[in-house]
Amino acid sequence: KKVLKTQMASGLLKWTNLYTRGHDQVIPAQDLNVSWGDGLLFCALLHTWFPEKIPMKTLKADTLEDKLKNLELAFKVAEECAGAQPFLDPEDTVEVQDTKSIIVYLSEIYANVKDLPVKFVASHEWNRAYEAKERAAKEEELRRKLEADKAAAAGLEPPPGVKLDGLAAKMAAKRAEEEAREKEEEEAWKARGGKAPEPAEDVEEMKRLREEAKKRMEDRKRKAQEEKAAAAEAEAKKRQELLEKQQALEREVLEKRAKEGVAKISATDVAYTITGKGAKGGPAKAMLIFTINVTVGGKKPTAGIKTDMEAFIEGPSGDVRVNVMGGPGGSFHIGFTPTEPGQHWVDFAYLGVMLDGKHELGITDNFRKVPAYEYTGKLRAQWEEKHGGNAAAEAAAAAQAAAQAAAAQAAAERAAAEKAAAEKAAAEKAAAEKAAAEKAAAE
């Protein structure tokens, strides 16, 4: 099995390096693991048969994002055009390059493209330049090793950057061994017509490798799904906790209002500021969120309940649906999604009173420009018509406050009467128990 794996890996390495030439940004594969982490080799290999699908001239691997894009493109083309099963995942491969999975994956690609016509080959000039560069690198390596060996024989320190690996005889023997192995592999290569070893040389071994690769992929997917589900559960729990906290705060405020009533306010008493990322606007068709911070008579309310605040947004497409969420200290979070660019205008009503002024939001188009839209005030007018203006709203608020105060007073009187009755009953019970005890003692 080990011999088969070695032969298969060696053959695949030669095959891939033969068909990944011709691209200056692609470094020849030195192995079947780390060399493939940036996706360029996968792309260069598939470019040989599907050049229209992979634009090699534009690909790079400078950043993690570049590498992920390369791997995603290569795996997509391999599956759609070469019929290779997805044994690899971009996110996993960019971090950890598993040799077995890469061998199986390259074998799948080889089996599906070996009979297809080659559409891209490296130019003669490129091959000559590449071979000259390789030859120069080998000659330089040999020269440095010989210098190191001479230095060792003379008892001198080797040149900087050169490791002393042994005497000349040992080096010569090693070179002879390498040349013999290369010659043997070259002859086998030529005998196969320049092709990699057929995966069918050992069907059971390839079957086992495929099953292992498939299991690893399934395990990775299951782990990713579990992590995603755990993150979603944690986020949902966090949202629920925030919602329950807000609801508790709203109940507390409502109970307080039921006892004390709602103070009468006028539009001149209320001041507000707009803050947040979306306070000035943003792009069309994207969710925008901003915060309105209210003060009444210069003081912050205890809390902001979503039913206390109304927001009306007027834009080129008419009125816009708005979501309001309350918060502590008289803060309200306003969220909406503008459907088209242009100036948008916001009116606010707080505790049944239409606030003075309007707020402008600039919704940009694809060129980051804000088309003009003139404010009409139609939504403000509709609200005032419905509520009879601020005077009627203030009167209604005063009547509601009076009713709530009366209800709170009645509740307080009932509570006092119930307390008195309970105290009287307790006193009568105590007197009866005392009398019974005295009678029992006398008897």
Phi, psi and chi 1 to 4 in degrees:
 res  aa     phi    psi   chi1   chi2   chi3   chi4
   1 LYS       -  -42.5  -58.8  -62.9 -177.1 -177.3
   2 LYS   -63.8  -40.6 -173.6  174.7 -178.8 -179.7
   3 VAL   -63.7  -41.1  171.5      -      -      -
   4 LEU   -61.9  -46.0  173.2   65.5      -      -
   5 LYS   -61.0  -41.0  -71.5  179.7 -176.3  176.8
   6 THR   -64.1  -46.5  -57.4      -      -      -
   7 GLN   -64.0  -42.4  -69.1  177.4  -14.8      -
   8 MET   -64.1  -46.0 -173.9 -176.7  -59.3      -
   9 ALA   -62.7  -43.3      -      -      -      -
  10 SER   -63.4  -42.9  176.8      -      -      -
  11 GLY   -66.2  -42.5      -      -      -      -
  12 LEU   -64.3  -37.7  -76.5  172.4      -      -
  13 LEU   -64.0  -44.4 -157.5   57.5      -      -
  14 LYS   -64.4  -43.3  -78.6 -175.7  174.5  -68.0
  15 TRP   -62.6  -46.2  176.3   69.6      -      -
  16 THR   -66.5  -39.7   54.5      -      -      -
  17 ASN   -68.2  -27.3  -81.2  -25.7      -      -
  18 LEU   -69.0  -38.0  177.4   65.0      -      -
  19 TYR  -103.4   13.3  -72.0  107.3      -      -
  20 THR  -116.0   12.7   53.2      -      -      -
  21 ARG   -78.1  163.5  -70.0 -172.6  172.5 -167.4
  22 GLY    99.2    5.5      -      -      -      -
  23 HIS  -127.3  119.3  -48.1  -73.6      -      -
  24 ASP   -65.1  -30.3  -66.5  -25.9      -      -
  25 GLN   -84.3   -2.7   77.3  -88.4   42.6      -
  26 VAL  -101.5  121.8  178.4      -      -      -
  27 ILE   -89.5  131.9  -60.7  173.9      -      -
  28 PRO   -54.7  144.2  -24.7   33.9      -      -
  29 ALA   -67.1  129.4      -      -      -      -
  30 GLN   -98.9  -12.5  -56.6  -62.7  -41.5      -
  31 ASP  -159.7 -174.0   47.2   54.6      -      -
  32 LEU  -116.1   38.3  -69.9  170.7      -      -
  33 ASN  -143.2  -88.7   38.6   64.5      -      -
  34 VAL   -64.1  -27.8  -64.3      -      -      -
  35 SER   -62.2  -19.9  -65.0      -      -      -
  36 TRP  -101.8    4.9  -59.6   80.1      -      -
  37 GLY   -68.9  -26.6      -      -      -      -
  38 ASP   -92.8   -2.7   60.8   11.7      -      -
  39 GLY    82.7  -10.6      -      -      -      -
  40 LEU   -65.9  -39.5  -74.8  176.4      -      -
  41 LEU   -65.1  -41.6  -81.0  169.0      -      -
  42 PHE   -59.6  -45.0  -74.8  114.1      -      -
  43 CYS   -64.9  -43.5  -72.3      -      -      -
  44 ALA   -64.2  -38.9      -      -      -      -
  45 LEU   -63.4  -48.6 -179.3   62.9      -      -
  46 LEU   -71.9  -25.6  -68.4  162.0      -      -
  47 HIS   -60.9  -27.4  179.0   82.7      -      -
  48 THR   -58.9  -37.6  -58.3      -      -      -
  49 TRP  -105.9  -23.1  -68.4  -85.1      -      -
  50 PHE  -130.7   61.0  -46.6  104.3      -      -
  51 PRO   -63.9  -25.7   23.6  -34.0      -      -
  52 GLU   -74.0  -15.8   70.4  -78.9    0.0      -
  53 LYS   -95.3  -22.1  -61.3  -70.2 -174.7 -179.9
  54 ILE  -127.2  107.9  -60.3 -178.4      -      -
  55 PRO   -81.8   85.6   29.9  -32.3      -      -
  56 MET   -60.3  -33.6  -77.8  -57.8  -59.1      -
  57 LYS   -65.1  -24.6  -69.3 -177.3  178.9 -180.0
  58 THR   -96.8   -6.2   64.3      -      -      -
  59 LEU   -83.2  145.2  -61.0 -176.1      -      -
  60 LYS  -147.8  172.2   55.1 -175.9  179.8  178.3
  61 ALA  -140.7   46.9      -      -      -      -
  62 ASP   -80.6  -31.5  -61.6  -27.6      -      -
  63 THR  -126.9  168.9   65.1      -      -      -
  64 LEU   -61.7  -37.6  176.9   60.9      -      -
  65 GLU   -62.9  -40.6 -175.1  179.8    1.0      -
  66 ASP   -60.0  -45.1  -66.7  -24.9      -      -
  67 LYS   -64.3  -42.6  -63.8  174.1 -176.7  179.4
  68 LEU   -63.5  -40.6  -76.2  170.8      -      -
  69 LYS   -63.5  -41.3  -74.5 -177.3  178.0  178.3
  70 ASN   -60.4  -47.5  -64.5  -20.2      -      -
  71 LEU   -66.4  -41.8  -69.9  166.5      -      -
  72 GLU   -61.7  -43.1  -72.2  170.3   -1.6      -
  73 LEU   -64.4  -47.0  173.9   61.9      -      -
  74 ALA   -62.4  -45.4      -      -      -      -
  75 PHE   -67.9  -34.1  -64.4  164.3      -      -
  76 LYS   -66.3  -46.3 -179.6 -179.2  178.9 -178.3
  77 VAL   -65.8  -40.3  172.7      -      -      -
  78 ALA   -61.1  -38.8      -      -      -      -
  79 GLU   -77.0  -44.4 -176.6  175.3    7.9      -
  80 GLU   -77.9  -35.3  -66.1  178.9   -4.8      -
  81 CYS  -105.4  -35.2  -58.9      -      -      -
  82 ALA  -102.1   -6.1      -      -      -      -
  83 GLY    70.0   20.4      -      -      -      -
  84 ALA   -80.0  131.0      -      -      -      -
  85 GLN   -65.9  144.9  -63.2 -176.6   39.1      -
  86 PRO   -75.5   75.9   28.5  -34.3      -      -
  87 PHE   -79.4  -15.6  -72.1  125.7      -      -
  88 LEU  -119.1  154.1  -59.9  177.4      -      -
  89 ASP  -123.8  134.5  178.5   77.3      -      -
  90 PRO   -56.0  -47.0  -26.5   35.2      -      -
  91 GLU   -63.0  -37.5  -74.5   76.0   12.5      -
  92 ASP   -74.1  -43.7  -68.6  -26.9      -      -
  93 THR   -65.8  -34.3  -54.2      -      -      -
  94 VAL   -69.7  -22.3   79.8      -      -      -
  95 GLU   -97.9  -47.5  -66.2  179.4    0.4      -
  96 VAL  -131.0  124.7  179.3      -      -      -
  97 GLN  -102.7  105.0  -61.9   79.9   41.3      -
  98 ASP   -85.9  119.9 -178.5   72.7      -      -
  99 THR   -60.1  -46.1  -56.3      -      -      -
 100 LYS   -61.1  -45.0  -70.2 -177.4  179.0  179.4
 101 SER   -64.0  -38.9  -63.6      -      -      -
 102 ILE   -68.0  -39.9  -69.9  175.9      -      -
 103 ILE   -59.8  -47.4  -71.8  176.1      -      -
 104 VAL   -63.1  -42.6  172.5      -      -      -
 105 TYR   -65.0  -45.8 -166.1   63.5      -      -
 106 LEU   -65.2  -34.7  -68.9  175.3      -      -
 107 SER   -64.3  -38.6  -61.9      -      -      -
 108 GLU   -63.1  -45.3  -73.5  -75.2  -38.1      -
 109 ILE   -62.4  -45.9  -65.7  174.9      -      -
 110 TYR   -57.6  -46.9  168.2   77.0      -      -
 111 ALA   -62.3  -27.4      -      -      -      -
 112 ASN   -95.3  -16.3  -74.0  -81.9      -      -
 113 VAL  -114.0   -8.3  -57.2      -      -      -
 114 LYS   -59.7  -28.4   63.8  180.0 -179.2  178.2
 115 ASP  -100.7    2.9  -63.1  -35.0      -      -
 116 LEU   -85.4  152.4  -62.7  179.2      -      -
 117 PRO   -69.8  136.5   24.1  -33.5      -      -
 118 VAL   -77.3  128.4  172.5      -      -      -
 119 LYS  -106.6  -10.0  -63.7 -178.3 -179.7  179.6
 120 PHE  -142.7  131.6  173.3   83.4      -      -
 121 VAL  -135.1  152.0  -67.7      -      -      -
 122 ALA   -66.9  144.0      -      -      -      -
 123 SER   -69.5  159.8   66.0      -      -      -
 124 HIS   -61.0  -41.3  177.6   67.4      -      -
 125 GLU   -63.6  -41.6  -68.2   77.5    9.7      -
 126 TRP   -64.5  -43.3 -168.1   96.1      -      -
 127 ASN   -62.7  -41.6  -80.2  -36.0      -      -
 128 ARG   -63.8  -43.8  -72.8 -172.7   62.6 -176.5
 129 ALA   -64.0  -40.6      -      -      -      -
 130 TYR   -65.8  -45.1  172.3   77.1      -      -
 131 GLU   -65.2  -37.7  -70.4  167.4   -0.2      -
 132 ALA   -64.2  -39.6      -      -      -      -
 133 LYS   -65.8  -43.2 -175.3  177.8  177.9 -179.0
 134 GLU   -63.5  -42.4  -71.7  -73.2  -63.1      -
 135 ARG   -63.6  -42.0 -173.0  164.7   53.6 -107.4
 136 ALA   -64.4  -38.9      -      -      -      -
 137 ALA   -65.5  -42.1      -      -      -      -
 138 LYS   -65.8  -41.0  -72.1 -176.9  178.5 -179.7
 139 GLU   -63.9  -38.8  -70.5  174.5   -4.2      -
 140 GLU   -66.7  -40.3  176.8   63.1   16.8      -
 141 GLU   -63.6  -43.2 -178.6 -177.5    1.9      -
 142 LEU   -64.2  -42.1  178.5   60.1      -      -
 143 ARG   -61.0  -43.2 -176.3 -173.6   65.9   78.8
 144 ARG   -67.9  -36.3  -67.5  175.9   68.0   83.2
 145 LYS   -66.5  -40.3  -74.8 -175.6  176.6 -179.1
 146 LEU   -64.6  -39.0  -71.6  173.4      -      -
 147 GLU   -63.2  -40.3  -72.6 -179.3    0.4      -
 148 ALA   -64.0  -40.4      -      -      -      -
 149 ASP   -66.5  -41.6 -169.1   60.7      -      -
 150 LYS   -63.6  -41.3  -71.3  178.3 -179.1  178.5
 151 ALA   -62.8  -38.6      -      -      -      -
 152 ALA   -67.3  -40.1      -      -      -      -
 153 ALA   -65.7  -32.6      -      -      -      -
 154 ALA   -90.0    0.1      -      -      -      -
 155 GLY    74.7   22.7      -      -      -      -
 156 LEU  -100.4  165.4  -57.3  174.8      -      -
 157 GLU   -74.5  140.4  -69.5  -67.2  -34.0      -
 158 PRO   -69.1  157.8   26.4  -34.5      -      -
 159 PRO   -57.7  152.6  -21.1   31.7      -      -
 160 PRO   -55.7  138.9  -21.9   31.8      -      -
 161 GLY    82.3   -1.0      -      -      -      -
 162 VAL  -108.4  128.1  176.5      -      -      -
 163 LYS   -92.1  137.0  -67.8 -176.5  178.3 -179.5
 164 LEU   -86.1  108.0 -168.4   58.4      -      -
 165 ASP  -101.8   -6.0  -65.9  -30.5      -      -
 166 GLY   149.2 -176.3      -      -      -      -
 167 LEU   -82.3  171.0  -60.5  175.4      -      -
 168 ALA   -61.7  -36.9      -      -      -      -
 169 ALA   -63.6  -41.8      -      -      -      -
 170 LYS   -65.2  -39.6 -178.6  179.1  178.3 -178.9
 171 MET   -67.3  -40.9  -66.9  172.1   60.0      -
 172 ALA   -63.6  -41.3      -      -      -      -
 173 ALA   -64.1  -40.6      -      -      -      -
 174 LYS   -65.7  -41.4 -173.0  175.3 -179.4 -179.8
 175 ARG   -65.2  -38.9  -76.3 -161.8  -59.8  -85.3
 176 ALA   -64.3  -39.2      -      -      -      -
 177 GLU   -65.2  -42.4 -177.9 -178.7  -14.1      -
 178 GLU   -65.2  -41.9  -69.9  175.8   -7.2      -
 179 GLU   -65.0  -38.4  -70.8  173.1   -2.7      -
 180 ALA   -65.2  -43.0      -      -      -      -
 181 ARG   -66.2  -42.1 -173.7  174.9   66.5 -107.8
 182 GLU   -62.6  -39.0  -71.0  178.3   -1.4      -
 183 LYS   -64.9  -42.0 -175.8  177.0  179.5 -178.7
 184 GLU   -63.5  -44.2 -178.5 -179.5  -11.3      -
 185 GLU   -66.5  -35.8  -69.6  179.0   -7.9      -
 186 GLU   -65.7  -40.8 -172.0   67.0   25.9      -
 187 GLU   -64.7  -42.2  -69.5  175.5   -6.4      -
 188 ALA   -64.3  -37.4      -      -      -      -
 189 TRP   -62.2  -46.4  178.1  -98.2      -      -
 190 LYS   -66.2  -37.4  -69.6  179.2 -179.7  178.5
 191 ALA   -63.1  -30.0      -      -      -      -
 192 ARG   -87.0    3.1  -69.9 -167.3  -61.5  -90.8
 193 GLY    74.2   30.5      -      -      -      -
 194 GLY    74.9   30.2      -      -      -      -
 195 LYS  -117.1  156.6  -64.4 -177.9  179.1 -179.8
 196 ALA   -73.2  158.6      -      -      -      -
 197 PRO   -57.7  139.1   -6.3   10.6      -      -
 198 GLU   -66.3  132.9  -71.7  -74.0  -13.1      -
 199 PRO   -58.6  -23.1  -23.6   33.7      -      -
 200 ALA   -73.2   -0.9      -      -      -      -
 201 GLU   -59.0  -31.0  -72.0 -179.8    4.1      -
 202 ASP  -144.7   93.1 -169.1  -32.8      -      -
 203 VAL   -61.4  -42.4  176.8      -      -      -
 204 GLU   -63.7  -41.3  -69.0  -60.5  -39.2      -
 205 GLU   -64.3  -44.9  177.4   67.8    1.7      -
 206 MET   -65.3  -36.6  -79.0  -55.3  -59.1      -
 207 LYS   -63.1  -42.4 -177.5  178.8  179.0 -178.7
 208 ARG   -65.3  -42.1 -172.4 -178.9   65.7   80.2
 209 LEU   -63.8  -39.5  -71.8  174.8      -      -
 210 ARG   -64.1  -42.5  -76.5 -167.7  178.8   91.0
 211 GLU   -63.7  -40.6  -70.0  -61.6  -37.0      -
 212 GLU   -63.7  -44.7  -71.9 -179.8   -1.1      -
 213 ALA   -63.6  -41.1      -      -      -      -
 214 LYS   -63.6  -41.8 -174.7  176.9  179.7 -179.4
 215 LYS   -64.9  -41.8 -174.8  177.5 -176.9  -59.8
 216 ARG   -62.4  -41.5  -78.2 -168.5  -65.9  -86.6
 217 MET   -63.5  -44.1  173.4   59.2   72.0      -
 218 GLU   -63.4  -40.3  -69.0  173.4  -10.1      -
 219 ASP   -63.2  -41.7  -69.4  -17.7      -      -
 220 ARG   -64.9  -42.5  -74.6 -165.5  -66.3  -94.1
 221 LYS   -64.7  -42.1  -74.1 -176.7  177.4  179.3
 222 ARG   -63.6  -41.7 -176.7  172.3   61.2 -105.5
 223 LYS   -63.7  -42.4 -176.1  178.7  178.3 -178.5
 224 ALA   -63.4  -40.6      -      -      -      -
 225 GLN   -65.8  -39.9  -70.1  173.1   -8.1      -
 226 GLU   -64.2  -42.6  -69.6  172.9   -6.9      -
 227 GLU   -64.9  -39.7  -68.8  175.2   -8.6      -
 228 LYS   -65.7  -42.1 -174.8  176.5  180.0 -179.3
 229 ALA   -65.7  -40.3      -      -      -      -
 230 ALA   -64.1  -40.8      -      -      -      -
 231 ALA   -65.4  -41.1      -      -      -      -
 232 ALA   -65.6  -39.9      -      -      -      -
 233 GLU   -64.3  -42.7 -176.2  179.1   -6.8      -
 234 ALA   -63.8  -39.9      -      -      -      -
 235 GLU   -66.8  -41.5 -178.2   64.6   22.6      -
 236 ALA   -64.2  -39.4      -      -      -      -
 237 LYS   -64.1  -41.6 -176.1  178.6  178.9 -179.0
 238 LYS   -63.6  -44.7 -176.3  178.5  178.1 -179.8
 239 ARG   -62.1  -40.5  -74.3 -161.8  -57.4  -91.6
 240 GLN   -64.3  -41.3 -176.9   63.5   26.4      -
 241 GLU   -63.1  -42.4  -70.5  174.4   -6.6      -
 242 LEU   -64.1  -41.0  -70.1  173.3      -      -
 243 LEU   -63.6  -45.0  178.1   61.3      -      -
 244 GLU   -64.2  -38.3  -69.9  175.2   -4.3      -
 245 LYS   -64.0  -43.6 -175.4  177.2  179.0 -179.8
 246 GLN   -65.7  -40.8 -179.6   63.0   26.3      -
 247 GLN   -64.8  -39.3  -70.8  174.1  -16.3      -
 248 ALA   -63.4  -41.5      -      -      -      -
 249 LEU   -63.7  -42.0 -178.4   62.5      -      -
 250 GLU   -64.9  -40.2  -68.9 -176.2    0.1      -
 251 ARG   -62.5  -41.4  -75.8 -164.6  -60.2  -89.6
 252 GLU   -61.6  -44.6 -178.4 -178.5  -14.2      -
 253 VAL   -65.9  -42.1  173.7      -      -      -
 254 LEU   -64.1  -40.0  -71.3  172.8      -      -
 255 GLU   -63.8  -40.5  -71.0  171.2    1.1      -
 256 LYS   -64.8  -40.7 -175.4  177.3  179.4 -179.3
 257 ARG   -66.6  -36.5  -71.5  179.2 -178.2  176.6
 258 ALA   -63.0  -33.0      -      -      -      -
 259 LYS   -82.7  -43.0  -67.5  178.8 -179.9  178.9
 260 GLU   -99.7  -17.5  -58.8  176.1   -0.4      -
 261 GLY    84.9  168.6      -      -      -      -
 262 VAL  -102.6  124.1  179.9      -      -      -
 263 ALA   -64.9  141.6      -      -      -      -
 264 LYS   -72.4  132.3  177.6 -176.7  176.8 -178.2
 265 ILE  -128.2  161.4   66.0  169.6      -      -
 266 SER  -127.3  164.4   65.2      -      -      -
 267 ALA   -59.8  -31.2      -      -      -      -
 268 THR   -73.5  -19.0   56.0      -      -      -
 269 ASP   -77.9  -21.2  -65.4  -29.0      -      -
 270 VAL   -99.1  130.4 -177.9      -      -      -
 271 ALA  -123.6  152.5      -      -      -      -
 272 TYR  -148.2  156.1   62.7   88.4      -      -
 273 THR  -128.7  151.9   57.8      -      -      -
 274 ILE  -111.9  126.4  -54.0  -64.6      -      -
 275 THR  -133.4  175.7   59.1      -      -      -
 276 GLY   107.9  167.9      -      -      -      -
 277 LYS   -60.8  -36.2 -172.1  175.4  179.9 -179.4
 278 GLY   -96.1   19.2      -      -      -      -
 279 ALA   -64.3  -28.9      -      -      -      -
 280 LYS  -105.4   -5.0  -66.0 -177.0  178.8 -179.5
 281 GLY   120.9 -157.8      -      -      -      -
 282 GLY   169.1 -168.5      -      -      -      -
 283 PRO   -73.9  152.1   26.8  -34.3      -      -
 284 ALA   -67.5  152.6      -      -      -      -
 285 LYS    64.6   24.2  -61.7 -178.3 -179.6  179.4
 286 ALA  -128.7  140.9      -      -      -      -
 287 MET   -63.4  128.9  169.7   67.2   92.2      -
 288 LEU  -116.5  137.9  -65.0 -179.4      -      -
 289 ILE  -131.8  130.4  -60.9  175.6      -      -
 290 PHE  -138.5  169.5   60.6   87.9      -      -
 291 THR  -122.9  133.7  -58.0      -      -      -
 292 ILE  -105.7  124.3  175.8  171.7      -      -
 293 ASN  -107.3  118.1  -53.4  -73.9      -      -
 294 VAL  -103.7  140.3  175.6      -      -      -
 295 THR  -127.8  143.8   57.8      -      -      -
 296 VAL  -120.1  116.0 -179.5      -      -      -
 297 GLY    62.0   30.7      -      -      -      -
 298 GLY    83.4    0.8      -      -      -      -
 299 LYS  -117.3  146.7  -63.5 -178.5  179.8  179.8
 300 LYS   -79.5  136.0  -69.0 -177.4  178.0 -179.2
 301 PRO   -63.9  160.2  -19.1   31.1      -      -
 302 THR   -60.4  -42.9  -55.1      -      -      -
 303 ALA  -154.6  162.1      -      -      -      -
 304 GLY  -110.8  115.6      -      -      -      -
 305 ILE   -97.1  135.6  -58.6  176.3      -      -
 306 LYS   -57.0  -29.3   63.6 -178.7 -179.3  179.7
 307 THR   -74.8  -11.9   53.3      -      -      -
 308 ASP   -76.2  -24.9  -68.0  -13.5      -      -
 309 MET  -116.2  135.7  176.6   63.0   67.5      -
 310 GLU  -122.4  137.2  -64.2  177.3   87.0      -
 311 ALA  -124.7  133.5      -      -      -      -
 312 PHE  -123.4  117.1  -49.7   94.3      -      -
 313 ILE  -111.0  122.1  -58.9  179.9      -      -
 314 GLU  -107.9  129.9  177.9 -173.2  -22.1      -
 315 GLY  -145.4 -175.4      -      -      -      -
 316 PRO   -58.4  -30.3  -23.1   33.2      -      -
 317 SER   -93.5   11.8   58.9      -      -      -
 318 GLY    98.8 -160.5      -      -      -      -
 319 ASP   -73.4  149.6   56.6  -27.8      -      -
 320 VAL  -114.2  139.5 -178.8      -      -      -
 321 ARG   -68.9  134.5 -178.8  178.5  178.9 -178.9
 322 VAL  -125.3  139.1 -177.8      -      -      -
 323 ASN  -108.5  131.8  -65.9  -42.4      -      -
 324 VAL  -119.5  134.3  179.4      -      -      -
 325 MET  -129.9  132.1  178.9  179.1  -69.3      -
 326 GLY   -79.4  167.1      -      -      -      -
 327 GLY  -156.8  179.0      -      -      -      -
 328 PRO   -72.9  155.8   27.2  -35.1      -      -
 329 GLY    64.2   33.7      -      -      -      -
 330 GLY    69.6   28.5      -      -      -      -
 331 SER  -101.2  139.0  -63.4      -      -      -
 332 PHE  -131.0  132.6  -60.3   87.6      -      -
 333 HIS   -98.5  124.0  -53.0  -65.4      -      -
 334 ILE  -109.1  126.5  -47.3  -63.7      -      -
 335 GLY  -127.6  138.7      -      -      -      -
 336 PHE  -160.1  164.2   77.5  105.4      -      -
 337 THR  -122.4  105.0  -57.6      -      -      -
 338 PRO   -68.8  134.0   24.2  -32.0      -      -
 339 THR   -86.4  -19.4   57.4      -      -      -
 340 GLU  -150.9  158.5   60.2 -179.4  -75.0      -
 341 PRO   -73.2  162.3   26.5  -33.8      -      -
 342 GLY   136.9  168.7      -      -      -      -
 343 GLN   -67.1  136.5  -72.5  177.0  -60.8      -
 344 HIS  -123.1  144.1  -75.9   59.6      -      -
 345 TRP  -123.3  136.1  -54.3   90.6      -      -
 346 VAL  -118.5  129.1 -168.7      -      -      -
 347 ASP  -110.6  148.0  -72.7  -53.9      -      -
 348 PHE  -126.0  141.2  -59.9  100.8      -      -
 349 ALA  -122.9  127.9      -      -      -      -
 350 TYR  -122.4  124.9  177.4   60.9      -      -
 351 LEU    51.0   42.9  -71.3  176.1      -      -
 352 GLY    77.7   14.1      -      -      -      -
 353 VAL  -123.2  125.1  175.5      -      -      -
 354 MET   -72.2  124.3 -179.7   63.0   70.4      -
 355 LEU   -80.6  151.2  -56.5 -175.1      -      -
 356 ASP   -70.8  151.0  -65.4  -25.1      -      -
 357 GLY    80.6  171.5      -      -      -      -
 358 LYS  -140.2  157.5   57.4 -174.3  179.0  -65.6
 359 HIS  -115.0  135.1 -179.1   67.8      -      -
 360 GLU   -99.6  137.4  178.7 -175.5   -7.4      -
 361 LEU  -122.2  132.9  -63.6  172.0      -      -
 362 GLY   -99.4  111.0      -      -      -      -
 363 ILE   -99.4  117.7  -53.1  -55.9      -      -
 364 THR   -90.5  156.4   58.5      -      -      -
 365 ASP   -95.7 -167.2   56.3   19.8      -      -
 366 ASN   -65.1  -19.8  -66.0  -26.3      -      -
 367 PHE  -100.9   15.2  -57.8   99.1      -      -
 368 ARG    60.3   32.8  -63.6 -172.9  179.0 -179.2
 369 LYS  -111.8  152.5  -66.6 -176.4  178.0 -179.3
 370 VAL  -112.8  104.5 -179.1      -      -      -
 371 PRO   -61.4  144.7  -22.4   33.8      -      -
 372 ALA   -73.1  142.2      -      -      -      -
 373 TYR  -146.0  122.5  172.9   76.5      -      -
 374 GLU   -81.4  135.3 -173.8  176.0   -8.2      -
 375 TYR   -69.0  131.8  173.7   72.6      -      -
 376 THR  -107.5  -24.5   65.4      -      -      -
 377 GLY    73.9   15.2      -      -      -      -
 378 LYS   -65.4  -35.5   60.0 -178.5 -179.6 -179.1
 379 LEU   -70.4  -38.7  -62.4 -179.6      -      -
 380 ARG   -62.0  -44.2  173.8 -175.0  -77.7  -94.6
 381 ALA   -63.4  -40.6      -      -      -      -
 382 GLN   -63.0  -40.9  -69.4  172.7    4.4      -
 383 TRP   -66.1  -44.9 -175.4   90.6      -      -
 384 GLU   -65.5  -35.0  -69.8  178.3  -16.8      -
 385 GLU   -65.9  -39.3 -177.8 -179.5   -7.1      -
 386 LYS   -69.3  -38.9  179.3  179.5  178.7 -178.5
 387 HIS  -101.8    2.1  -64.6   82.8      -      -
 388 GLY    73.7   25.0      -      -      -      -
 389 GLY    79.3  176.9      -      -      -      -
 390 ASN   -67.2  -32.7  -83.9  -18.3      -      -
 391 ALA   -62.9  -46.8      -      -      -      -
 392 ALA   -66.0  -38.9      -      -      -      -
 393 ALA   -64.5  -39.0      -      -      -      -
 394 GLU   -67.7  -38.4  -69.9  172.4    1.6      -
 395 ALA   -64.6  -42.9      -      -      -      -
 396 ALA   -63.4  -39.7      -      -      -      -
 397 ALA   -65.2  -39.6      -      -      -      -
 398 ALA   -64.9  -42.3      -      -      -      -
 399 ALA   -63.7  -40.6      -      -      -      -
 400 GLN   -64.5  -41.0 -176.6 -177.8    4.9      -
 401 ALA   -63.3  -42.2      -      -      -      -
 402 ALA   -63.3  -42.9      -      -      -      -
 403 ALA   -63.2  -41.7      -      -      -      -
 404 GLN   -66.3  -38.0  -71.7  176.9  -20.1      -
 405 ALA   -65.3  -41.9      -      -      -      -
 406 ALA   -63.7  -41.0      -      -      -      -
 407 ALA   -64.4  -40.0      -      -      -      -
 408 ALA   -65.4  -39.4      -      -      -      -
 409 GLN   -63.9  -45.2 -179.6   64.8   28.3      -
 410 ALA   -61.6  -40.0      -      -      -      -
 411 ALA   -64.8  -39.1      -      -      -      -
 412 ALA   -65.9  -41.1      -      -      -      -
 413 GLU   -64.4  -41.8  -69.1  175.0   -5.3      -
 414 ARG   -61.7  -42.4  -76.6 -163.7  -57.2  -88.7
 415 ALA   -63.5  -39.4      -      -      -      -
 416 ALA   -66.1  -42.0      -      -      -      -
 417 ALA   -64.7  -42.2      -      -      -      -
 418 GLU   -63.3  -37.5  -70.2  172.6   -1.4      -
 419 LYS   -67.0  -42.5 -177.9  179.5  179.3 -178.9
 420 ALA   -63.5  -42.9      -      -      -      -
 421 ALA   -63.3  -39.3      -      -      -      -
 422 ALA   -66.3  -40.5      -      -      -      -
 423 GLU   -64.8  -40.7  -70.6  175.4   -9.6      -
 424 LYS   -63.7  -43.9 -178.6  179.2  178.8 -179.2
 425 ALA   -63.5  -39.4      -      -      -      -
 426 ALA   -65.5  -39.5      -      -      -      -
 427 ALA   -66.3  -42.4      -      -      -      -
 428 GLU   -63.6  -39.1  -68.4  175.0   -9.5      -
 429 LYS   -65.8  -39.5 -177.4  178.4  178.8 -178.5
 430 ALA   -66.7  -39.8      -      -      -      -
 431 ALA   -65.0  -42.2      -      -      -      -
 432 ALA   -64.0  -40.9      -      -      -      -
 433 GLU   -65.3  -37.8  -70.9  176.1   -9.2      -
 434 LYS   -65.7  -43.8 -176.7  178.2  179.7 -178.6
 435 ALA   -62.3  -41.2      -      -      -      -
 436 ALA   -65.4  -37.1      -      -      -      -
 437 ALA   -67.6  -41.8      -      -      -      -
 438 GLU   -64.7  -41.2  -70.9  175.1   -8.9      -
 439 LYS   -62.8  -42.2 -176.9  178.4  179.2 -178.6
 440 ALA   -64.9  -38.0      -      -      -      -
 441 ALA   -67.8  -38.7      -      -      -      -
 442 ALA   -66.4  -40.3      -      -      -      -
 443 GLU   -66.1      -  -68.8  176.1   -6.8      -
